[in-house]
């Protein structure tokens, strides 16, 4: 049934209008003036409204305005039934939002046809609205799924070696998904294998293609395959899954820090540039190979190109999204422009990377990108300017071997044997050979201080006598059992340089801070306060940060020993 | 971690294997009780993998009662920790 609201202050008019509507199709609700029409509109939610114009309390124009104002996305046709036929009244009605007019006295045929037209429009609106809602829902769902998938991809592609200070990169997809691929892993200490790839196409289809390679990547790197063998394997694994019109252009290279060489296979990527310190080009590596997955067998006839790194050299690898970018004027960025910037003597060495990005952004300005854009700088000699800000001038050619993050919650501290935990962590790490006892002592001291003084606020002076010693540990045990809150966090980074290993340790606790030095008394041979002295003796540097709940320490040792 | 004591030529030998840390304090105290004040004693760290500052503290307390303490069979790693703490000046370390 179609519900019609009929409002007129004259009973006879209401009867005539109701009588003009076929009772088998229409259900009529009547109102005696504009105000009642508005009230009944809210209650009955009619499909069409027929309004007299001249009514007491609220006239038809005002009632039209009020009802239309409440509709939102919905469309309910309002037809004014009026004896006013002058132009001004009609335009007043249109302005109020009326959809149509029926002149009084009305004709049954006119009423019927106007009703039909009004209902047709209403039904169109209804379809439109439901389509729109459905579309919005689908769009939202698809956006969520794409974001989720992009996150999964990103975590699958994340590798730790890239977080070292040697690399700078920016990779910006034109879509949610990135068809550019950047991976790096250490094949053995001091040797890092990097792949910067660019899939044919972009978006989801291109990004998915990187998964099989990404999944295998670290495994392939660990198995210490030579660069050409690695490229052949990667070619085979991609060829097996990619459709025939898809392939991966890639720069695949090994950075050998000890021998100061980079071996490079450029398979279909734009030319790779090496900038000399102070400007000028040391070397340019053009593509000599087919992209991966083009041929069944990756041709191994061309050996990798060898780059000898001189001090201060910087390597630039990028996807063609940089050089082929077009701006709104139709101009192409171009390789020449890129090469000129790389070689520029006017730019400071450390500024080049950021300058190119800024300049590129300014070039394309608001033009939406039509490809994924990746730029990467490799700077093997991180010692010059960057590392000074980190405060580790001794680390040359540094790369991160592992990162360990420990979070010891109060629940864990209550029950676990922390010393045993640390012992088992150190056990498996080969480079620590010969230094485990020192590292163990450092870690335990820093952790113990955080637990005992940071969380439990114990007094070391108890440890004057053997009895007090026991008392201290009994108190400590009681304190730990009752520990309601508090966490101790530890971060460990093992890095290697050409000659040295270096272990950076940071320990933080959620306590309010303590001053380890006023709690220590190392002048005489007291049985307490020895911990921090031991740490200071073993470490290259130790620093507590205000308010005393965070400490950093660095322990270093030579590679030969 | 395990602590054993044995008597040889009027000397108490305290053998500590595994981790020597605060978890050892009870056993270590029991071991110290067997060493009389002013007597001689040997701490055998041949099987000690790790030690921390509470272990150093315990060694100091062992020495406190006027006992003549020798620390023997230290691995290079353990010796390094002892030396950093200047223990080779207080003890006979070998």
Interface residues (C-beta under 8 A of the other chain):
Chain A: X417 X419 X420 X423 X434 X435 X436 X437 X438 X440 X441 X444 X445 X448 X463 X465 X466 X469 X470 X473 X476 X525 X526 X527 X528 X530 X531 X533 X534 X537 X538
Chain B: X19 X21 X22 X23 X25 X26 X29 X32 X49 X50 X51 X52 X53 X54 X56 X57 X58 X60 X61 X64 X75 X76 X77 X78 X80 X81 X84 X85 X90
